[in-house]
């Protein structure tokens, strides 16, 4: 927000449309964290592998660069990354005063709900196997 003020970027009514973007990002993060919490119990090095993976994933996402800078042949592959949808949508809402990418948000929202469903199923299935600390 301070950078919007410093660079004198006007806020439009599209700012309210950041809510679905945040919701989809939350659902995806929750679903992935369900799976990672299960794997973290079973395997010791999940946190170390995850640190490298997340850093690499961020650099492959259009957060530091605009999607226009990616070669045309690679752009369809970039849309397979859930962070592409949320970062492009956030940029549209705040910087350009446009609508977010609703089709991408819908697709990743549905995928996130499926990931959450199977993640919760997995957690409940292996619940007896986890060490309980009270």
C-alpha positions in Angstrom: 0.0 0.0 0.0 2.8 2.5 0.7 4.2 2.0 -2.8 0.8 2.8 -4.3 0.9 6.1 -2.5 4.6 6.8 -3.3 4.1 6.1 -7.0 0.7 7.9 -7.0 -1.3 5.0 -8.3 -5.0 5.8 -7.8 -7.2 3.2 -6.2 -10.4 2.3 -8.1 -13.5 0.4 -7.1 -11.7 -2.8 -8.4 -9.9 -2.9 -5.1 -12.9 -4.7 -3.6 -12.3 -7.5 -6.1 -9.1 -8.5 -4.2 -11.4 -10.5 -1.9 -11.9 -13.5 -4.3 -8.1 -13.4 -5.1 -7.3 -13.7 -1.4 -9.9 -16.4 -0.8 -8.6 -18.6 -3.6 -5.0 -18.1 -2.4 -6.1 -19.0 1.1 -7.9 -22.1 -0.1 -4.9 -23.3 -2.1 -2.5 -22.7 0.7 -4.7 -24.5 3.2 -5.1 -27.5 0.9 -1.3 -27.8 0.2 -0.6 -27.3 3.9 -2.9 -30.2 4.8 -0.8 -32.5 2.6 2.5 -31.1 3.8 1.5 -31.5 7.4 0.8 -35.2 6.8 4.1 -35.6 4.9 6.0 -33.7 7.6 5.0 -36.3 10.2 6.2 -39.2 8.0 9.4 -37.7 6.5 12.0 -35.7 8.4 13.4 -33.6 5.6 10.1 -32.2 4.2 10.8 -28.7 5.7 14.3 -28.5 4.0 13.0 -29.7 0.7 10.0 -27.3 1.0 12.3 -24.3 1.6 14.1 -24.9 -1.7 10.9 -25.7 -3.6 9.1 -22.6 -2.4 11.9 -20.3 -3.3 12.2 -21.8 -6.8 8.5 -21.7 -7.2 8.4 -18.0 -6.4 11.1 -17.2 -8.9 9.1 -19.1 -11.6 6.0 -17.1 -10.8 5.4 -13.6 -12.2 5.9 -11.7 -9.0 9.2 -10.1 -9.8 8.4 -9.7 -13.5 5.3 -9.1 -15.6 3.8 -12.0 -17.6 4.4 -9.9 -20.8 8.1 -10.5 -20.3 7.7 -14.2 -20.6 8.1 -15.7 -24.2 4.8 -16.3 -25.9 5.5 -20.1 -26.2 5.9 -20.4 -22.4 2.9 -18.4 -21.3 0.4 -21.3 -21.4 2.8 -23.2 -19.1 2.9 -20.3 -16.7 -0.9 -20.4 -16.2 -0.5 -23.9 -14.8 1.1 -22.2 -11.8 -1.6 -21.1 -9.2 0.6 -18.2 -8.2 0.4 -16.8 -11.7 -3.4 -16.4 -11.5 -3.2 -14.7 -8.1 -0.3 -12.4 -8.9 -1.7 -11.3 -12.2 -5.1 -10.8 -10.6 -3.6 -8.7 -7.8 -1.6 -6.7 -10.3 -4.7 -6.1 -12.3 -6.7 -5.0 -9.3 -4.2 -2.6 -7.7 -2.0 -1.3 -10.5 -4.2 -1.3 -13.6 -7.7 -0.9 -12.1 -9.0 -3.9 -14.0 -10.9 -7.1 -13.0 -9.0 -10.1 -11.8 -8.7 -13.2 -13.9 -12.0 -14.8 -12.8 -11.7 -17.9 -15.0 -8.3 -18.7 -13.5 -9.6 -18.0 -10.0 -12.6 -20.2 -10.5 -10.4 -23.0 -11.9 -7.9 -22.8 -9.1 -10.7 -22.4 -6.5 -12.2 -25.7 -7.6 -8.8 -27.4 -7.7 -8.1 -26.1 -4.2 -11.4 -27.4 -2.9 -10.5 -30.9 -4.3 -7.1 -30.7 -2.7 -8.7 -29.7 0.6 -11.2 -32.6 0.4 -8.5 -35.2 -0.3 -6.1 -33.6 2.2 -8.7 -33.8 5.0 -9.6 -37.3 4.0 -6.0 -38.2 4.2 -5.5 -36.5 7.6 -8.5 -38.3 9.1 -7.4 -41.6 7.6 -4.0 -41.5 9.2 -5.1 -39.8 12.4 -4.3 -42.8 14.6 -0.8 -43.0 13.2 0.2 -39.4 14.3 1.9 -38.9 17.7 -0.4 -37.0 20.0 1.2 -34.5 22.3 -1.0 -33.0 25.0 
